[in-house]
């Protein structure tokens, strides 16, 4: 019912924001992949709340437990279950929201669909659900690195109108992690931090754009027609909370160019490989990876839950106002970076396994 993602490398996330815990079941993972809770924890620490002055103050260590599917440091080929227990829950902060719908949140739509919802922190619609995605993404990253040397790096490209200048071909994880906003353009990041702090003091929120690059992606990944690689990437990242837009390569800016301006011309590289002289396609042509870096962007809206008073209605259909309590990010972008990376890794890992399953050489 919408909780499972992927074809061969499949994940199912579970849990609610203020319940006992959240996590993921990973099915279809190849056996004998070396993985540890410590490796997964590195990614979860990048996503966790309370990590800086510009994120939610909720204090969670997000310590992961591998319950099944890993033995003596290697995957078994059986379902992998990863659990993170919730510790710093304060459901009383949401008492008022049990009856009042938060504007632009999932409260009203969950009620419309199910007739019941967990109003404590948004329940299943909380971004806390993404813990499972990031944990599974850590495994997918490991497989991609070992199998093909794939390198995935996400970073904050823009917050509100402040845009960074970043070269996706050379940016490194170390540069991204060098500051709390996860923007490797140091001049831009200082301005972004100041803007987020100012918005936080006002009890408001802002959005922006995360850019992500996947380098060394093998040629041939992806499927024609309905399962094009960019289509699956779009679905993956657009399933993230607060995501509102997707671009790959030139994106919408490419619509202002002519065909001769936009086309990526081919040439033979020094190593004899067919390469493109430019990369406006964003590493994918005809739904299939062409060997160039895959570069995509995801737009995130401002956080819906804010302290400013807004007009809303109750479950009983009465008009009222709401100034939300609780602990929330004034800007989701810094913590969204590892989430985007995880979804990109999950899609690429799934397509790697699908490609090998269909196109590997058979001894006929």
N, C-alpha and C positions, 0 to 999 in steps of 0.2 A: 504493500500500500504506500509506495513512494519512499520507502526507507532503505532500499537497496539500489546500488549503483554499480555498473560494470557488466561485462559479459563473461570473460574467462577469469579475470581478476576481479572478484565481486566483493563488495563491502556492504554490510548492514549496520547502521548506527542505531544506538538505543539510549534511552534515559532522558530525564528532564532536568531543568536548570537547578531546582531546589529539591529534587528527589534524592534517593540514596546514592546515585552515581550515574555516570555516563560512560559510553564506550563503543566498541566496534567488534564485529565478527568479520574476519577476512577469510574468504573461501577462494580456492583456486590458486593459492600461492604455491609456486614450485617448491619441491623439497630441497633440503640441504643448503638453504640460503642462510648465511651467518647473520644473526640479528640478536640484539640484547635489549633489555628494558632501558639500559643507559642510553643507547643510540636513539630510541624512541623518545626518551625524556628530553633530549636536546631540542627536538622539534617542539615538544609540548611546552617547554620553558619559553620558547619564542612566542607562543600563542597565549600563554596564561595571563590572567588578570593581575592587577597590582604590581606590574613590573616597572612602572615609571610614573612620574607626576602627571603625564598626559593620558593615562589609561584609567579604567575603572579601579577604585580602591579596594574592590573585593579581594580578600587575601586567600588565595588557593594555591597550594603547591602543585596541584594537578599531577600527583605522583601516580605513575601507571603501574599496573600489575598485569603480567602476562599469565592468563589463566589456563590456556590450552594452546596446542599447536606448535610449541617450541620445546625442544629437548636437547640438553647439553649444548645450548647456544646456537642450534640450527633448526630451521623450520622442518616440520615433519611431512608437509604436503596435505595435512589435515586442517580443519578450520582453526584459525588463530583468534582467540578471544582476548581482548585488552580492556581492562576496567580501570576507570579513574573514579574514586569515591569523592563525593561532594563533602566539604568540611565546613566552609564559612557561609552557611545558609542563613538568610534572614527573611523568611517568608512573610513576617509581619509587615515588612516594608511595602507589601503589595496588597494589603487588606482593601484599600480604597479601589484598587483596580479589579477586584473581584466583581464589582458591579459596573464600573466605568471603563469604557473602551479607550485605549490609548490611540490618539490619532496616528494614522499611517503605520500602525503595528498590526500584528496578526490576530489580535484579540477578537475583533468583530467577525473576521472571516472564519476562524476556527469554530466560533459559536454557530455561524451559519452552516458550516459543513457537518460538525459532529453533534451540536446541541449540548456540548460539555467541553470544558477546557481546564487545564491546570494554569491558574492565573498567577501562581507563585513564580515570579521572574520570567514569565512567558512560557514556562514549561518546555514543551518540545520545540517551540518556535524560537527559543533563546539561542544566541550564538554559541552557547555552551555546548550545543550539539556538535559543533565542529571539532571538538576534542577527538572524537572518533575518526573523523576524516584525516586530521593531522597525524594521528598515530598510525593509521593505515598508510598514509602518504610517506611516512618514514621508511616503511618496508618497501613500498614501490620505488622510492628513490634509490634504495640499496640495490634492488634488482637491476634497475636501469644503469646504475653506475658500474656494477660488476659485469653486466652483459654487454654493454655498449659504450660505456664511458660518458653517458649522458649527464650533463650538468645543468641544473635548474636553479635560477636565481630570480627572486622577485624583489621589488622595491617600490617605494612610494614615488610616483611620478608627479602627481599634482595634488595639492590640498586647496580646495576652493579655487581661487584664481592664481595661486602661487605654483608655478611649474618649474620643475627641475630639468637640468640638462645632463643627460646620462647616456653613455654609449653602451647599448646592450651587448655588443660584441666583446667588451673587455671588463664590464663591471663584475666585481667579486662579492662573495658572501661576506667577507671580512669588511669591505667598504660599507655594505648595507648595515651590518650589525655594529658599526662604529658609533652610532647615535640612536637615541630613543625613538626617533620618528621613522627610522629605517629608510632614510633618503641619502644616497651616497653623494649627492651634491651638497657639500657642507655649507655653502653660502645660502642655498635655498632652505636647508633643513633648519637653520637657526630662525629664519623668518616663519617657517611653518610651526615651530614649537611655540613661538611668541603668539601666533594667531590662535593656536589650539588653547593655550592657557587663557587668553582673553575671552574666547568663546565659552570656556568652562566657567569662568567667573560670572558670566552673564546667565548661566543656567541654560545655555543653548547648545547646539551641535553643528558640525559641518561635515561635508563629504569630500570626495576627491577620486583619484585614479591610481590604481596599482598597475604597474607594468611588470611583465614576467618574460624571461627569455629561457628557452631550452636549447642548449648547444650540444652538438655531436649526436643529434637525433638521426638514426639510420634512415637512409633513403628507403622508400617503399612502405613505411608505416601509414596506416589509414586505409579506408575502404571507399570505393566509388559510391555515388548516389546517396543513399540515406545515412550511411555511417561514415561520411567524410570526416577526416580528422579534425578539421576546424569546427564542424558541427558538434562533435562530441566534446571538444574543448569548451565550446560555447555553453553547452548544456551543463558541463561540470562546474564551471566557474559561476554561471548564472544561477546555479542552485544554492550558492552561498547566501547567507543572510545579508540583506541590505544591498545586494548587487542590482544594478539597474541598467547596465550597458556593457557591450562587448565589442571589441575591435581586434583585428589581426592584420599585421603588416601595415599597409598604408591606411587601412580602415576607411572612415568616412572622408578623410582628406583626399583619398585616391579618386573620389568622384569629381574632383576639380581638374584632373589631368586628362590629357588625351591618351589614346592607346599607345602611341609611340613614346610618350613621356612616362607612362606607367609600366610598360612591359619590362620584364627582367630578361635582358639578352643573355644568351649562353656563350660560354667560352671554355676552352680546355685549360685546366690549371696545371701547374708545374708537375704535380703528381700524376697527371694523366686523367684526372677525374673531370667529369662534366660539372661545371659550376655556373652560377649566375653572377653577372657583373654587379647587379644591385639586388636588393631583397625587399622590394615593395610587396611581394606576395606573402611575406612573413613566414617563409619556410615551408609553405604548403601550396601545391598546385593541383587542381583537379581532386582535391580532398585527400591527397597523398603527400607525405613528406618528401621534399626534394633534396635534403641533405644540408640545406642552409639553416641558420638559427631560426627557431620558431619564436616570434615576438608577438605578444598579445597584450591587450589592455582591458582592465575591468573597472567600470565606474561604480562607485559606492555612494549611496545617498547619505545625507546626514542621519545620525542616530535618531530613531523615532522617539524614544523615551527621553524627555527633557523636563527640567524643573520649571520652565516657564508655564504660566497658566494658559490653557487652550480650551476652546469649546469642544464638547463631545456629547455623547448620550450614554445612558445606562442600558443594561440588559433589558430593562422593563420599558424602554422607549421614551425615557424622559430626558430632556435637554439639560445639560449641566456643564460644569467646568472641571478641569483636572490640571493640577500641577504635580507631576509624578515624583514619587519618592524613589528610594532605591539607589543602587550604585551602577552607574552606566558610563560608557566611554563617550567623551565629548566629540571624539572622532575615531571611527573604527579602523582607519587606514593602517596605522602601525601594526596592529594585531592581525589585520587581514592579510598581510604579506605571506606568512607561513601557510595560511589557509589556501590562498591562490596557488602557491607552489605545490601544496598537497594535491589539489584537484588536477593540476596539470600532470603531476607524476602518476596519479591513478589512471588517467586517460592514456598516457603514453605507455605505461606498463601493460595495461589491458590490450592495447593495439600491438605491442611487441609480441605478446603471447599469441594473439590472433594471427598475426603475420607469420610467425614461425609455424603455427598449426596448419595454415593453408599453403604457404609458399616455400617451405623448406624442401630441399631436394630429396626425392624418393628414389630408392634403388629399384626401378621398374625393369 
